[in-house]
Amino acid sequence: MATHHKTYQTPHLTTATVEPLHLLEKQLLNKEKEIEDWFAAQWQLSPAPAYGSVDLRNSGFKLAPIDMNLFPAGFNNLSPEFLPLSIEAARLSMTQQHPQTKNILLIPENHTRNLYYWDNIKTLLHILTSAGFNVRLGSLLSESNTITLTSGETIELTPITRLQNKIGVNEFIPDIILLNNDLSAGIPDILQDLQQPIVPPAELGWSQRLKSGHFQYYADVSQTFAKLIDIDPWFIAPLFMHCGEIDFMQREGEDCLAHHAAKLLDSIQKKYDEYQITCKPFVIVKADAGTYGMAVMTIRHADEIRSLNRKERTHMSKSKGGQPVHKVIVQEGVYTFETWSLTDAVAEPVVYLWGQRVVGGFYRVHKDRGIDENLNAPGMHFEPLAFAKTCHQPNKQNTSEDCQNRFYAYGVIARLSMLAAAREIAEQQKK
């Protein structure tokens, strides 16, 4: 769909709930020089990850990240008009810490049935080769495979081979290994103890990384940033808690989970009361590791946790690849009051970055989900969001200036999440 169809709306919001976000946007723009100088200094201390994507929610009174992926799929959903931004940013990102990089081995996910994922890989190959790199695909599976894309084009998957402490495919030996595989099932032996750098680090895959860990880093980053621009950090950071071990099928750990949910709901209500927000608090319970929107549920009252039926408990018991869920994060639910104008379907922005540079994103749109529900679910679709200078105004609800302000705010919050991930990586590399 053409990019000029994008829009931003905040339907049915009172002036009291809209005003805080407008004030946040204004504050970000007023402090733009200080913000950009601060980011520049922070990237010197903690270099940005190779790439990433950040899921945001805009409630009209709060703009905050709800997830951050270090191995992002979905590059095929970015606006083709703005691919030159990705190409230049990818070149800078891949050579930032390894200036002599020429050859890149891209390792994709193991699944082969999701053709949209392979469209993402095709786009990644285009970006990297256009940036001047020699790129090959290397599969963690043991057999070669040919993937036929939705366009009819094909991608060849070749098994990785290892010689001593280096890996490659056929005669191709890379300078850098770029993971587009989140290693949910663990780090395979073939990727252990390599001489070649792996970016992002394999140790930051979902077999070891926790969302609660990332959001603790984000909380620290947002506290410092909030002082810089003189705002309450709550406007840009979700509150969260996490329990120890849980087993949904055996109903073990439910009391701990219900206790933490009740406590968090109470904390959210206090913030709502402080800012005269009339919405009802809710929390999101989700697997503390993993992607694809699996093992996620909305909780509006703590008692709901104790009354989950078998279907609901089964849904929460496994994540991507059938990996069992033993840890969850209880995260403040952030409403989304954004809708896709042509259908009035609920939407949320997802921002993409190469290194420290925002290169665009898309709206995740779901016509069958509510404003307090997970949109990363079957039935969603994507509309490119390219951070353009103008936006479509079918109902005259937005001005060009509104869009620029909103997109700048999206970019700032996404970079804060990327900075938190950079600190995660820096801490991991000290071990």
HELIX and SHEET records of a PDB file:
HELIX    1   1 THR A    3  HIS A    5  5                                   3    
HELIX    2   2 THR A   15  ASN A   30  1                                  16    
HELIX    3   3 GLU A   32  LEU A   45  1                                  14    
HELIX    4   4 PHE A   75  ASN A   77  5                                   3    
HELIX    5   5 PRO A   80  PHE A   82  5                                   3    
HELIX    6   6 LEU A   83  GLN A   96  1                                  14    
HELIX    7   7 LEU A  115  SER A  130  1                                  16    
HELIX    8   8 ASP A  189  LEU A  191  5                                   3    
HELIX    9   9 ALA A  202  LEU A  204  5                                   3    
HELIX   10  10 LYS A  211  ILE A  229  1                                  19    
HELIX   11  11 PRO A  233  PHE A  235  5                                   3    
HELIX   12  12 GLU A  254  GLU A  274  1                                  21    
HELIX   13  13 ASP A  303  ARG A  306  1                                   4    
HELIX   14  14 ARG A  310  SER A  317  1                                   8    
HELIX   15  15 LYS A  320  GLY A  322  5                                   3    
HELIX   16  16 SER A  400  LYS A  430  1                                  31    
SHEET    1   A 4 LEU A  63  ASN A  69  0                                        
SHEET    2   A 4 TYR A  51  ASN A  58 -1                                        
SHEET    3   A 4 ALA A 345  TRP A 354 -1                                        
SHEET    4   A 4 GLU A 338  TRP A 340 -1                                        
SHEET    1   B 5 LEU A  63  ASN A  69  0                                        
SHEET    2   B 5 TYR A  51  ASN A  58 -1                                        
SHEET    3   B 5 ALA A 345  TRP A 354 -1                                        
SHEET    4   B 5 ARG A 357  HIS A 366 -1                                        
SHEET    5   B 5 HIS A 381  LEU A 385 -1                                        
SHEET    1   C 6 ASN A 145  THR A 148  0                                        
SHEET    2   C 6 THR A 154  PRO A 159 -1                                        
SHEET    3   C 6 ASN A 134  SER A 139  1                                        
SHEET    4   C 6 ASN A 103  ILE A 107  1                                        
SHEET    5   C 6 ILE A 176  LEU A 179  1                                        
SHEET    6   C 6 ILE A 198  VAL A 199  1                                        
SHEET    1   D 2 THR A 161  LEU A 163  0                                        
SHEET    2   D 2 LYS A 166  GLY A 168 -1                                        
SHEET    1   E 4 PHE A 240  HIS A 242  0                                        
SHEET    2   E 4 VAL A 328  GLU A 332 -1                                        
SHEET    3   E 4 VAL A 283  ALA A 287 -1                                        
SHEET    4   E 4 VAL A 296  ILE A 299 -1                                        
END                                                                             
